Amino acid sequence: MRTVRLGATAPARWRAFACGLAFLASCLLAATASAWIPHVSVLFSPGLTPDPEARLPAPTRYSYRGIHTTVVQGVATPLRTQLEATVPAELGNVLAFYRSELGKLGWQEQRDGAVVSADHVRLAFVSPVGPGMLALDRKDSSTMVNLVQKNASVATSANVMPEPGQAKLVFSNISGTDAELTINDQTVKRAAGTRAVSLDLPPGKYSYELGVPGHPATTHVLHLAAGDTWELTIGRDGEAWSPLLLY
């Protein structure tokens, strides 16, 4: 088991961030806004028309809609934007809506790996700013929408862009004491106040352990997909935060 210590030369795969970002505590903030709004007047509208106020394409007809963004401090454009919605309409109609609206915005649908069935859809896109993904699932009399857009240029400037075909894991310690992460037969230690470090890993399922003196070790399993960047953070109180999908 290899260990990265403070002041030691880290393996090439581990890279310390020199951009001055304090991930999540003051730099990467997960800003979430969601609401359940019945909108009776449009809930039963026979057609699906785009809502001009939606940050990502969404129909005016919905029973729930939420937007989630991950942003870099000082940069208005999010790293990742996710729209979740429940639309009381047939899956086929919702799929037609999104293919039309995303096409108008220059999103290019990728045929490789596409899944389209009567009750489930998963499509990958290339949007003008980076990768996109649309998932639709039929539930009761509604269609569940999960639409994601990533911004490649923001991820590159923030040093959180995964290598091609790989996933990236960022480890950040904002507590007042030392902390360590063990994953994939490696352990990395970060002293209080030091920069976050990143590791590129092949896609897959990984068990990991986060440890801080005086606190019980936190052990979980993380599923890493190619092109995704996750962050594991030790908070100011020494407790491990829940994993966050940054990009």
N, C-alpha and C positions, 0 to 999 in steps of 0.2 A: 504494500500500500504506500503510495507516494504521498508525501506531505508538503504543502506549500507553507512556509513560515514567513513571518514578517521579516523583510530584509533579504530573504532568499530569492534566488532567481527562479521564477515560475516556469513550468513547462510552456512550450510555445502555444499550446492550446488555451492556456489561461492568459487573459489579457486584462490588465488593470485599466480602468477608465481614466483618461487624463482630461476629460472635458469639464471637470468640475461639477458633475451632476451628483446630487445626493438622491439616489433613487427612491421615489415614492414619499420619503419624508418631506422633502422640499422641492424635489425636481420632477419626478414622475408621479403624477397624481391621478388616481382613478376617479374620475368624475362621473357619477351616475345620476341620471335623472329618469324617473319613470312615473307613470300615472295610469290609473284606471279611470277612463272617462267614457261614459256610455254614449254620449252624442246621439240621442234617440233619433233626431231628425235625419242623420246620415247613416245610422246603423242599418236601417232597412232600405237604403237606396238600392235599386236594382243593378246599378253599374258600379264599376270600380274606377274612380277618377283620382288622379294624383293630388296629394295635399301639398300646396306650394310652400307651406311652412315647415315641412319635414326636412331634417338635415340629410337623410338618405331617402330615396324614393319610397313612398308609402301611400296607400289608398286612404281617402277620407273616411272610408267605411271600416271601422274597427271597434272592438270592445276593450282592447288593451294596447298600449304602445309605450315602449321605453327606449331610450337612447343611452348608450354607454360609451364613454371615450377614455382613452389613455393618452395623456399629453405630457410634453416636456415643458418645464417651467421656462417662460419667456418666449415660447413658440405657440402661436395661436392654432396652427394646424395640428390636429391630433395624430399620434402614431397609428392609432387603431380606432375605428368607429364601428359600433355594433348597434343595429336596430333589431329590436324584438317586438313582435306584434301578434295579436290574435285577430284574424279577419273572418267575419261570419260569411264566408263564401266558399264555393267549391274550389278544390285545389287546382283544377285545370284553369279556372278563371284567374286565380291569383298568379299562377305560373305565367299565363299570357300577359297579365298586367306587368309583371317584372321583366319579362323578356322585352316588352315594348319600351318601358320606361328606362331600363338600363341601357338598351340600345341607343336611345335618344341621347344619353349622356356619354356615349363612346365606350361603354363596357363591351368587351369582346368575349363571347361565351367560348369556353374551351370544351371540346367534345371528349377529349381523353378523360376517362374516369367518371363521366357524367352518369348519374342515376336518376331515372324518371320512371316512377310507377304510380299506381292509382292513389296511394296514400303516403308516398315519400318522394322527395326530390332533393338532390344535392348536385349543384352546379358550381364549377369554378369559372372565374372570369379574370380577365386582365383589364383593369380600369385605367383611366388616364394617369392616376398617381401611384398605382401599385396593384397587388393581388386583391381579388374580391371573391366572396363565397356566398352562395344563396342556398339555404336549406328550408324546405317546406315540409310540414307534417300535418296529416289530417287528424283532427281530434274532435270527437263528437260531431257537431254541425259546423265547425270552424276549421280554419287552416292556420297553423302556427308558422310564423315567419321569423327567420334568423338570417339577417343580411349583414355581412362584414366587409369593410373596406380598409386596407392597410396603405400607409403612405411610405413608399420606399425611400424617398429622399430624406424624410425626417428620421427614419430608422437608421439610415447610413450616417447622418450627421450626429446622431446621438450614440453611435457605436453599439447599436443593438440589432443590426442586420445579421441574420444567420448566414453562414456559408451556403452555397448552392447544395441542395439536397440534405442539408443538416438542420438541426434545431439548436437554438442557443439558450443557455441557462445563465442568468445573472444572479450573483450572490452579493447581497448588501447587508452591512451591519451598521446600524445607527444607534446601537445601545452604548452604554458607558463602559462596557467591558469587552473582553475577547469573545469571539464566537467562531464556530467551525461548522463546516458542511462536509458530509461524507456522501459521495455518490459515485457509482461506476468504479469502485475500488480505488478511489482517490479521496483524500481529505485535504481541504483547504482551510486555513485559519486566517481570520481577519481581526486585527486589533481595532479597538474603538477609534473612530475618526478616520479610518483608512478608506481608500477608494473601493468602489465595487469592482468585482472581477467577473469575467464571463468565461464560459466553457462551451465549445461547440461539440455536440453529441449526435450520433446517428439517431434517426427516429426510432422510438420504441418506448417500452414501459420500464421505468427506473424507480427503485426504492431509494430513499434518501433519509438522512438523519441530520437534524440541526441541533447543536449543543451550545449551551451557555452555562458557565459556572454558576451554581446555585439554583438552576432551573432544571426540571425534568427534560430529558432529550425528546425532541419531536420527530416522529418517524411517520412518513407517508409514502405513497406511490404517486408518481407523476407520469402522465402519458405525454410524450413529446412527439409532435408531428413535424414533418419537414416544413421549413419556412416559418415556424413559430418561435417566438422568444418568450420565455417565462422568467419571472423574478421570484426568488426566495429571499425574504427579508427578516432580519432580527430587529424588532422594534425597540424604541427607546427604553421600554421597561424590561427588556431582555426576553420577551415572549416572541415566539415565531409567528409571523403573520401568515395568513392563508396564501397559497401560491397565486400569483397574478399573471395573467396572460397580457404581456406588454404589446406584442406585435404578432 
